[in-house]
Amino acid sequence: MAALLLTVVVGVARWTKGGEAAREGLLAKDFGVVSPFLVTDQDGRPFDSGQLRGKVWVAVFMFTHCLDTCPRITRSLLLVQDSVSSVPGLKEKVRLVSFSVDPERDKPKDLSAYAAAYGADRSLWSFLTGGEGTVARISQEAFHLAAGMVSPAEGSPQVPQPTHSDRFVLVDKTGRVRDYYSPLSEKADLARLLADLKRLAFSGK
């Protein structure tokens, strides 16, 4: 993890050296406002989108029983957590949000255990769940990302499985989506996300 973090830090430095042109390019992007939502956090408390107002935040979608994509998403977001925590004054301006697309199996206690197992900083990172179809609608309507349940083949003993995007979404202080990132498939995207997050957090816009 330390070696990966060093790689990300070096990548952020390279992106940051892009200077004013890179900053202005990011600030010109706008993919629309995240529509209001009300869900439940890992402690069983109501969590509404207004709690993120004034923060720059990163959203991802996952579920705790996923054995392939989701652990990679969570480990990547851990690198974001560690990088944010290493920059003076940045942690107070940023939040990380993991939405579970599997409400049947991901109750608050399950999300709390998952967060603890990965070493998530609860003051920075929230794990959220909702009623049936709630998070899928948030993914589709608020972030324009596919999500839902995949039915098994006819006659299969398997139960429907959640499906979701592996993209990371960067949202600004006013609740507007500013960009999408694919760090699981694009190696440079995690460094780009961190550099953009920092630009937005320390920007007055």
PyMOL commands that set and color helices and strands:
alter all, ss='L'
color gray80, all
select helices_A, chain A and resi 2-16+19-27+49-52+69-85+91-93+108-118+134-142+189-201
alter helices_A, ss='H'
color red, helices_A
select strands_A, chain A and resi 38-41+46-48+56-62+94-100+125-129+147-150+161-164+168-171+177-181
alter strands_A, ss='S'
color yellow, strands_A
deselect
rebuild
show_as cartoon
